[in-house]
């Protein structure tokens, strides 16, 4: 069994001072939402063993803030910055997932539209109540969790994942 966690970066500033999209940083809401997601992950094992992060500033910040929140309660995962995740379409994201050796729990932090499209393509066709909100959008700081009945990541394919959980800052606030 493999568990994949797809996390879209948190809310960002509209424009980076440099003018480069990759340099956009999290805004205040994005920082708060990253803390909220870190808290949620830290209290809902299993924890990621490896984290693949887009090189964009907003994706790296999302991970760094979430990890700062989690670090006292979770084992340290291997973290890899993956240039191919920036602006990737579902096929390239799936290729990155399939390239991971070993660990059973994988967290991927990237961008829409590719992340949302991949999430929809991974669902095994049973879009249950959990997936109702995911079907509409993978919002900033949205986390979609899939379980795959495979022995290694290379065997993951479209329509083969069971959507185990979907959370977002809005849904977490509604639960409180």
PAFI-842774 format. One record per residue: x, y, z of N, C-alpha, C in turn; residue in three letters. Coordinates in steps of 0.05 Angstrom, whole numbers. Layout:
<<X; Y; Z>; <X; Y; Z>; <X; Y; Z>; 'ala'>;
...
END
This chain:
<<17; -24; 0>; <0; 0; 0>; <18; 25; 0>; 'unk'>;
<<11; 44; -16>; <25; 70; -18>; <5; 92; -12>; 'unk'>;
<<14; 113; 1>; <-2; 137; 6>; <10; 161; -6>; 'unk'>;
<<-5; 175; -23>; <4; 199; -37>; <-12; 223; -26>; 'unk'>;
<<2; 244; -19>; <-10; 268; -9>; <-3; 290; -29>; 'unk'>;
<<-23; 302; -42>; <-20; 324; -61>; <-28; 349; -47>; 'unk'>;
<<-8; 367; -43>; <-13; 393; -30>; <-8; 416; -49>; 'unk'>;
<<-28; 431; -54>; <-24; 456; -70>; <-12; 477; -52>; 'unk'>;
<<7; 492; -62>; <18; 514; -45>; <-4; 532; -34>; 'unk'>;
<<3; 546; -13>; <-16; 564; 1>; <-19; 590; -15>; 'unk'>;
<<-37; 607; -5>; <-44; 632; -18>; <-20; 651; -20>; 'unk'>;
<<-17; 665; -43>; <6; 681; -48>; <0; 710; -54>; 'unk'>;
<<21; 726; -54>; <19; 754; -63>; <13; 753; -93>; 'unk'>;
<<0; 774; -103>; <-7; 775; -131>; <17; 776; -149>; 'unk'>;
<<37; 792; -143>; <61; 795; -159>; <85; 795; -141>; 'unk'>;
<<107; 784; -151>; <132; 785; -136>; <146; 811; -142>; 'unk'>;
<<161; 822; -123>; <176; 847; -128>; <194; 844; -152>; 'unk'>;
<<204; 820; -157>; <222; 816; -180>; <208; 815; -206>; 'unk'>;
<<181; 810; -205>; <166; 807; -230>; <166; 778; -240>; 'unk'>;
<<182; 761; -227>; <184; 733; -235>; <163; 716; -219>; 'unk'>;
<<147; 701; -234>; <126; 685; -221>; <137; 666; -200>; 'unk'>;
<<160; 654; -206>; <173; 635; -187>; <180; 648; -160>; 'unk'>;
<<182; 674; -159>; <190; 688; -135>; <166; 697; -118>; 'unk'>;
<<141; 692; -126>; <118; 700; -111>; <119; 686; -83>; 'unk'>;
<<114; 702; -62>; <115; 692; -35>; <87; 688; -24>; 'unk'>;
<<85; 674; -2>; <60; 671; 12>; <52; 697; 24>; 'unk'>;
<<25; 703; 23>; <15; 726; 38>; <8; 717; 66>; 'unk'>;
<<-3; 735; 82>; <-9; 729; 110>; <-28; 705; 112>; 'unk'>;
<<-49; 704; 96>; <-67; 682; 97>; <-53; 656; 90>; 'unk'>;
<<-36; 657; 69>; <-21; 633; 61>; <-3; 623; 84>; 'unk'>;
<<9; 641; 99>; <25; 632; 121>; <8; 619; 143>; 'unk'>;
<<-15; 631; 149>; <-33; 619; 169>; <-43; 592; 160>; 'unk'>;
<<-50; 590; 134>; <-61; 565; 124>; <-39; 543; 124>; 'unk'>;
<<-14; 551; 119>; <8; 531; 120>; <11; 520; 148>; 'unk'>;
<<9; 537; 168>; <10; 528; 196>; <-13; 509; 201>; 'unk'>;
<<-37; 516; 192>; <-61; 499; 196>; <-57; 472; 183>; 'unk'>;
<<-46; 471; 159>; <-42; 445; 146>; <-20; 429; 160>; 'unk'>;
<<1; 442; 169>; <22; 429; 184>; <10; 416; 210>; 'unk'>;
<<-7; 431; 223>; <-20; 420; 247>; <-37; 396; 240>; 'unk'>;
<<-52; 397; 218>; <-69; 375; 211>; <-52; 350; 204>; 'unk'>;
<<-31; 354; 188>; <-14; 331; 180>; <-1; 319; 205>; 'unk'>;
<<8; 335; 224>; <21; 326; 248>; <3; 309; 265>; 'unk'>;
<<-23; 312; 262>; <-42; 297; 279>; <-57; 275; 263>; 'unk'>;
<<-49; 271; 239>; <-62; 250; 222>; <-42; 233; 208>; 'unk'>;
<<-29; 214; 223>; <-10; 196; 210>; <-24; 178; 190>; 'unk'>;
<<-10; 165; 172>; <19; 164; 171>; <31; 190; 160>; 'unk'>;
<<55; 196; 168>; <69; 220; 160>; <85; 216; 135>; 'unk'>;
<<89; 237; 119>; <105; 234; 95>; <134; 226; 101>; 'unk'>;
<<144; 207; 85>; <172; 198; 88>; <190; 213; 68>; 'unk'>;
<<178; 222; 47>; <192; 237; 27>; <174; 259; 17>; 'unk'>;
<<186; 283; 13>; <170; 306; 3>; <184; 317; -22>; 'unk'>;
<<168; 319; -43>; <178; 330; -68>; <165; 358; -70>; 'unk'>;
<<182; 379; -74>; <173; 406; -73>; <181; 421; -99>; 'unk'>;
<<162; 435; -110>; <168; 453; -132>; <188; 474; -123>; 'unk'>;
<<205; 483; -142>; <225; 503; -134>; <214; 531; -131>; 'unk'>;
<<188; 535; -137>; <177; 562; -133>; <177; 570; -104>; 'unk'>;
<<182; 595; -99>; <184; 606; -71>; <159; 598; -55>; 'unk'>;
<<135; 601; -67>; <111; 596; -52>; <108; 567; -44>; 'unk'>;
<<117; 548; -60>; <116; 520; -53>; <136; 514; -31>; 'unk'>;
<<160; 525; -34>; <181; 520; -13>; <172; 532; 14>; 'unk'>;
<<160; 556; 13>; <150; 568; 38>; <128; 552; 50>; 'unk'>;
<<110; 542; 34>; <88; 525; 44>; <99; 502; 60>; 'unk'>;
<<119; 488; 48>; <131; 466; 62>; <146; 475; 87>; 'unk'>;
<<162; 496; 86>; <178; 504; 108>; <161; 512; 132>; 'unk'>;
<<139; 526; 127>; <121; 534; 149>; <106; 510; 160>; 'unk'>;
<<96; 493; 143>; <83; 469; 152>; <102; 451; 168>; 'unk'>;
<<126; 448; 159>; <146; 431; 173>; <153; 443; 200>; 'unk'>;
<<156; 470; 202>; <161; 482; 228>; <140; 475; 248>; 'unk'>;
<<115; 473; 238>; <93; 466; 256>; <93; 436; 263>; 'unk'>;
<<102; 419; 245>; <101; 390; 249>; <126; 378; 263>; 'unk'>;
<<148; 392; 261>; <174; 380; 267>; <177; 367; 294>; 'unk'>;
<<163; 376; 314>; <166; 364; 340>; <150; 338; 343>; 'unk'>;
<<133; 333; 324>; <115; 310; 326>; <117; 289; 304>; 'unk'>;
<<134; 295; 284>; <136; 277; 261>; <166; 271; 255>; 'unk'>;
<<171; 247; 245>; <199; 241; 237>; <207; 258; 213>; 'unk'>;
<<232; 265; 212>; <242; 282; 190>; <241; 266; 164>; 'unk'>;
<<226; 277; 144>; <226; 264; 118>; <249; 273; 100>; 'unk'>;
<<255; 259; 80>; <273; 267; 59>; <259; 288; 42>; 'unk'>;
<<271; 311; 37>; <259; 332; 22>; <275; 337; -3>; 'unk'>;
<<262; 336; -26>; <275; 341; -52>; <262; 364; -67>; 'unk'>;
<<277; 384; -75>; <267; 405; -92>; <268; 394; -121>; 'unk'>;
<<246; 394; -134>; <244; 382; -161>; <236; 403; -181>; 'unk'>;
<<254; 413; -198>; <248; 434; -217>; <225; 426; -236>; 'unk'>;
<<223; 400; -242>; <202; 392; -261>; <174; 395; -251>; 'unk'>;
<<171; 401; -225>; <144; 404; -214>; <132; 432; -219>; 'unk'>;
<<148; 451; -225>; <138; 478; -230>; <123; 478; -257>; 'unk'>;
<<97; 485; -255>; <81; 486; -279>; <76; 460; -293>; 'unk'>;
<<80; 438; -279>; <77; 411; -291>; <48; 404; -297>; 'unk'>;
<<45; 389; -319>; <18; 378; -325>; <16; 351; -311>; 'unk'>;
<<-8; 339; -311>; <-12; 314; -297>; <7; 292; -305>; 'unk'>;
<<14; 290; -331>; <32; 268; -340>; <59; 272; -328>; 'unk'>;
<<69; 296; -326>; <96; 301; -314>; <96; 297; -284>; 'unk'>;
<<74; 304; -271>; <71; 300; -243>; <71; 270; -237>; 'unk'>;
<<56; 255; -253>; <55; 226; -249>; <82; 213; -254>; 'unk'>;
<<97; 223; -273>; <124; 214; -278>; <142; 219; -254>; 'unk'>;
<<139; 242; -241>; <155; 248; -217>; <148; 229; -195>; 'unk'>;
<<123; 223; -191>; <113; 204; -171>; <125; 176; -176>; 'unk'>;
<<123; 168; -201>; <133; 141; -208>; <163; 138; -204>; 'unk'>;
<<178; 160; -204>; <207; 159; -202>; <217; 156; -173>; 'unk'>;
<<198; 157; -154>; <206; 156; -126>; <212; 127; -117>; 'unk'>;
<<236; 122; -107>; <242; 95; -97>; <234; 93; -67>; 'unk'>;
<<226; 70; -60>; <223; 63; -31>; <200; 72; -15>; 'unk'>;
<<201; 95; -2>; <182; 102; 19>; <153; 98; 11>; 'unk'>;
<<137; 92; 31>; <108; 87; 26>; <91; 112; 27>; 'unk'>;
<<100; 133; 41>; <84; 157; 43>; <99; 180; 29>; 'unk'>;
<<86; 192; 9>; <98; 212; -7>; <80; 237; -7>; 'unk'>;
<<93; 260; -2>; <79; 286; -4>; <91; 302; -27>; 'unk'>;
<<73; 311; -44>; <82; 327; -68>; <69; 355; -65>; 'unk'>;
<<86; 376; -67>; <76; 403; -64>; <81; 418; -90>; 'unk'>;
<<59; 427; -103>; <60; 439; -129>; <38; 459; -134>; 'unk'>;
<<30; 460; -160>; <14; 482; -170>; <-10; 472; -186>; 'unk'>;
<<-31; 488; -187>; <-53; 484; -205>; <-45; 497; -232>; 'unk'>;
<<-57; 489; -254>; <-79; 469; -256>; <-70; 440; -254>; 'unk'>;
<<-44; 435; -257>; <-34; 407; -259>; <-41; 390; -235>; 'unk'>;
<<-39; 401; -211>; <-44; 385; -187>; <-74; 377; -185>; 'unk'>;
<<-92; 396; -191>; <-120; 390; -190>; <-127; 369; -212>; 'unk'>;
<<-117; 374; -235>; <-122; 355; -257>; <-112; 327; -250>; 'unk'>;
<<-88; 325; -239>; <-77; 299; -231>; <-95; 286; -210>; 'unk'>;
<<-103; 302; -190>; <-120; 290; -169>; <-145; 278; -181>; 'unk'>;
<<-158; 292; -199>; <-182; 281; -212>; <-177; 256; -228>; 'unk'>;
<<-153; 256; -241>; <-146; 233; -258>; <-138; 208; -242>; 'unk'>;
<<-129; 212; -217>; <-121; 190; -201>; <-144; 175; -188>; 'unk'>;
<<-166; 189; -183>; <-189; 177; -170>; <-199; 152; -185>; 'unk'>;
<<-203; 131; -171>; <-211; 105; -183>; <-240; 104; -193>; 'unk'>;
<<-253; 127; -194>; <-280; 127; -204>; <-301; 129; -182>; 'unk'>;
<<-293; 123; -158>; <-311; 124; -135>; <-308; 151; -121>; 'unk'>;
<<-319; 172; -133>; <-317; 199; -122>; <-339; 201; -100>; 'unk'>;
<<-331; 194; -76>; <-350; 193; -53>; <-354; 221; -42>; 'unk'>;
<<-367; 223; -19>; <-372; 249; -7>; <-346; 265; -2>; 'unk'>;
<<-325; 250; 4>; <-299; 263; 9>; <-291; 280; -15>; 'unk'>;
<<-297; 270; -39>; <-288; 282; -63>; <-305; 304; -75>; 'unk'>;
<<-328; 309; -62>; <-347; 329; -72>; <-333; 356; -76>; 'unk'>;
<<-319; 365; -55>; <-305; 391; -57>; <-281; 390; -76>; 'unk'>;
<<-267; 368; -75>; <-244; 364; -93>; <-252; 365; -122>; 'unk'>;
<<-275; 355; -129>; <-284; 355; -156>; <-287; 383; -167>; 'unk'>;
<<-293; 402; -149>; <-296; 430; -157>; <-269; 444; -161>; 'unk'>;
<<-251; 439; -141>; <-226; 454; -142>; <-207; 442; -122>; 'unk'>;
<<-181; 445; -127>; <-160; 441; -107>; <-150; 468; -100>; 'unk'>;
<<-161; 480; -78>; <-155; 507; -71>; <-127; 510; -60>; 'unk'>;
<<-118; 535; -57>; <-92; 539; -45>; <-92; 526; -17>; 'unk'>;
<<-70; 512; -10>; <-67; 497; 14>; <-87; 473; 16>; 'unk'>;
<<-98; 465; -6>; <-115; 441; -7>; <-98; 416; -8>; 'unk'>;
<<-106; 396; 7>; <-91; 371; 9>; <-109; 347; 2>; 'unk'>;
<<-102; 333; -19>; <-116; 309; -28>; <-99; 285; -22>; 'unk'>;
<<-110; 265; -8>; <-95; 242; 0>; <-106; 217; -13>; 'unk'>;
<<-89; 202; -26>; <-96; 178; -41>; <-82; 154; -31>; 'unk'>;
<<-95; 132; -30>; <-83; 106; -24>; <-83; 89; -50>; 'unk'>;
<<-60; 76; -54>; <-57; 59; -78>; <-50; 31; -69>; 'unk'>;
<<-63; 11; -79>; <-57; -17; -73>; <-36; -27; -92>; 'unk'>;
<<-11; -17; -89>; <11; -24; -106>; <36; -28; -89>; 'unk'>;
<<55; -43; -99>; <79; -49; -83>; <101; -28; -86>; 'unk'>;
<<100; -12; -108>; <119; 10; -111>; <106; 32; -127>; 'unk'>;
<<119; 56; -126>; <108; 80; -139>; <107; 77; -170>; 'unk'>;
<<124; 61; -181>; <124; 58; -210>; <98; 46; -220>; 'unk'>;
<<83; 33; -203>; <58; 20; -211>; <34; 39; -209>; 'unk'>;
<<37; 63; -199>; <15; 81; -197>; <6; 90; -224>; 'unk'>;
<<-20; 90; -229>; <-31; 98; -255>; <-57; 114; -251>; 'unk'>;
<<-66; 126; -272>; <-91; 140; -271>; <-114; 121; -264>; 'unk'>;
<<-133; 131; -250>; <-157; 116; -241>; <-151; 93; -223>; 'unk'>;
<<-128; 94; -209>; <-121; 72; -191>; <-120; 80; -162>; 'unk'>;
<<-126; 105; -155>; <-123; 114; -127>; <-150; 116; -113>; 'unk'>;
<<-150; 108; -88>; <-174; 112; -72>; <-171; 139; -57>; 'unk'>;
<<-189; 157; -61>; <-188; 183; -47>; <-194; 177; -18>; 'unk'>;
<<-174; 180; 0>; <-177; 174; 28>; <-186; 198; 44>; 'unk'>;
<<-178; 222; 35>; <-184; 246; 50>; <-179; 271; 33>; 'unk'>;
<<-195; 291; 37>; <-190; 317; 25>; <-195; 338; 46>; 'unk'>;
<<-175; 355; 50>; <-177; 377; 69>; <-168; 403; 57>; 'unk'>;
<<-179; 424; 67>; <-170; 451; 59>; <-174; 469; 83>; 'unk'>;
<<-161; 492; 83>; <-165; 510; 105>; <-195; 516; 110>; 'unk'>;
<<-210; 521; 89>; <-239; 527; 92>; <-253; 503; 105>; 'unk'>;
<<-248; 479; 96>; <-261; 455; 108>; <-253; 451; 137>; 'unk'>;
<<-228; 456; 143>; <-218; 453; 170>; <-231; 474; 188>; 'unk'>;
<<-235; 499; 178>; <-248; 519; 195>; <-277; 512; 199>; 'unk'>;
<<-290; 500; 179>; <-318; 492; 182>; <-321; 469; 202>; 'unk'>;
<<-301; 452; 205>; <-302; 430; 225>; <-301; 440; 254>; 'unk'>;
<<-289; 463; 258>; <-286; 474; 285>; <-311; 485; 296>; 'unk'>;
END
